[in-house]
């Protein structure tokens, strides 16, 4: 087979990449201003990796902590590892969280903050071992301070199931995702 044909067969039509390496937008949801939960249910089991992108500009006076909840499980089966830089200091965290908090630091409460959190869950269809994520976050507030984190959350329940729902919650019942907050879900690759 000529090299050009082999490349086309490997990369797909016009070298665009095939299903094995594609990134596909699955769904998105916006905050309502009256709920502290953004959630996807009935997640398709057809990808290798799930990617969640949370884009937000919260103005809540207390700030918001992002809590990742797999399959509705709010028990203490989550553990976070994280490197954090607030513009003032650098710190590393490895701790047991009662929920899947990432990043550890709150989304700033000042009016001018803008930022996002990316979380990827590779092998999310597996039913043994544990679910491990990779995440990064970045928030800028007051036009002077940049708050960044790199790390992830491991989820290790007694009986592991594939991820079929993912909720991104605030850490307090009176804190709500505002209307300028958006959560998008993407599938990466194919598990076929």
Order of alpha helices (4+ residues) and beta strands (2+ residues): alpha-beta-beta-beta-beta-beta-beta-beta-beta-beta-beta-beta-beta
